[in-house]
Amino acid sequence: MIGFAQHTLIAGMTRSGKSTLANYLFSEYRVRRVLVDSKAEWAVRGVPVHTLTARELDGARRQVDAIDWTLPIVHVRHSWLGQPGAKEQLEALFARISSLPGPLKTTLHEAYAVSSSDWAPDGLIAEAVAGNGRGHGLDVCTQRPVNIAVPLRTEATHVFIFPPLDDDDLIAARKGVPFLTINKARELSAQLPPYSYIWADRGTRRVDVGAPLPDYLQHETAQLITGRAA
């Protein structure tokens, strides 16, 4: 079972099933939620989209502060890391998220859009490392685990791997769950049919294999989130 205040890493290439799983989990949580929609490809029915455009920090803070953070779901889009203003937007956004009181779940649909192997917003690192103690959880999706901030990998309680992944990404994805050896991860990945996954739970030190995600998940998820499934 995945608790809302836990940190989950979901790794897989486009159309592997990772976004279907992330959206299903997002629809099931019964706490305040933040959707960080880096690819601008999702819509939450009845929820406005807040798009950050500022290129300097003060402007980004004003845009972030203008969002109604008391709403049960907040949907935010931002400039991709590397584009003008992206770091300023991300610093302002995650500083605000990490300051929110009470139970909270944040879903990132592409972690290398908000971090790199050597940079991440301070607030995001705070959420990954210490968010659980404040009732804050993270669900982090990525195609390239090797390219994202280390704590997003190493602090995850649950790791889902949707094969196939490049070997360096497979190695990176299971860094936080060392009881899933790289040889075992390679062996399982080679055996799994499409849309299946490896699930490693750091709390129980258990490794499970999930059957292919059923079609009905697409329909259940669409009740809350619509868009292109990865």
Secondary structure in CASP SS format (residue, H / E / C, confidence):
PFRMAT SS
TARGET T0000
AUTHOR 0000-0000-0000
METHOD secondary structure of the structure
MODEL  1
M C 1.00
I C 1.00
G C 1.00
F C 1.00
A C 1.00
Q C 1.00
H E 1.00
T E 1.00
L E 1.00
I E 1.00
A E 1.00
G E 1.00
M C 1.00
T C 1.00
R C 1.00
S C 1.00
G C 1.00
K H 1.00
S H 1.00
T H 1.00
L H 1.00
A H 1.00
N H 1.00
Y H 1.00
L H 1.00
F H 1.00
S H 1.00
E H 1.00
Y C 1.00
R C 1.00
V C 1.00
R E 1.00
R E 1.00
V E 1.00
L E 1.00
V E 1.00
D C 1.00
S C 1.00
K C 1.00
A C 1.00
E C 1.00
W E 1.00
A E 1.00
V E 1.00
R C 1.00
G C 1.00
V C 1.00
P C 1.00
V E 1.00
H E 1.00
T E 1.00
L C 1.00
T C 1.00
A C 1.00
R C 1.00
E C 1.00
L H 1.00
D H 1.00
G H 1.00
A H 1.00
R H 1.00
R H 1.00
Q H 1.00
V H 1.00
D H 1.00
A C 1.00
I C 1.00
D C 1.00
W C 1.00
T C 1.00
L C 1.00
P C 1.00
I E 1.00
V E 1.00
H E 1.00
V E 1.00
R E 1.00
H C 1.00
S C 1.00
W C 1.00
L C 1.00
G C 1.00
Q C 1.00
P C 1.00
G C 1.00
A H 1.00
K H 1.00
E H 1.00
Q H 1.00
L H 1.00
E H 1.00
A H 1.00
L H 1.00
F H 1.00
A H 1.00
R H 1.00
I H 1.00
S H 1.00
S H 1.00
L C 1.00
P C 1.00
G C 1.00
P C 1.00
L E 1.00
K E 1.00
T E 1.00
T E 1.00
L E 1.00
H C 1.00
E C 1.00
A H 1.00
Y H 1.00
A H 1.00
V C 1.00
S C 1.00
S E 1.00
S C 1.00
D C 1.00
W E 1.00
A C 1.00
P C 1.00
D H 1.00
G H 1.00
L H 1.00
I H 1.00
A H 1.00
E H 1.00
A H 1.00
V H 1.00
A H 1.00
G H 1.00
N H 1.00
G H 1.00
R H 1.00
G C 1.00
H E 1.00
G E 1.00
L E 1.00
D E 1.00
V E 1.00
C E 1.00
T E 1.00
Q C 1.00
R C 1.00
P H 1.00
V H 1.00
N H 1.00
I C 1.00
A C 1.00
V H 1.00
P H 1.00
L H 1.00
R H 1.00
T H 1.00
E C 1.00
A C 1.00
T C 1.00
H E 1.00
V E 1.00
F E 1.00
I E 1.00
F E 1.00
P C 1.00
P C 1.00
L C 1.00
D C 1.00
D H 1.00
D H 1.00
D H 1.00
L H 1.00
I H 1.00
A H 1.00
A H 1.00
R C 1.00
K C 1.00
G C 1.00
V C 1.00
P C 1.00
F C 1.00
L C 1.00
T C 1.00
I H 1.00
N H 1.00
K H 1.00
A H 1.00
R H 1.00
E H 1.00
L H 1.00
S H 1.00
A H 1.00
Q H 1.00
L C 1.00
P C 1.00
P C 1.00
Y C 1.00
S C 1.00
Y E 1.00
I E 1.00
W E 1.00
A E 1.00
D E 1.00
R C 1.00
G C 1.00
T C 1.00
R C 1.00
R E 1.00
V E 1.00
D E 1.00
V E 1.00
G E 1.00
A C 1.00
P C 1.00
L C 1.00
P C 1.00
D H 1.00
Y H 1.00
L H 1.00
Q H 1.00
H H 1.00
E H 1.00
T H 1.00
A H 1.00
Q C 1.00
L C 1.00
I E 1.00
T E 1.00
G E 1.00
R C 1.00
A C 1.00
A C 1.00
END
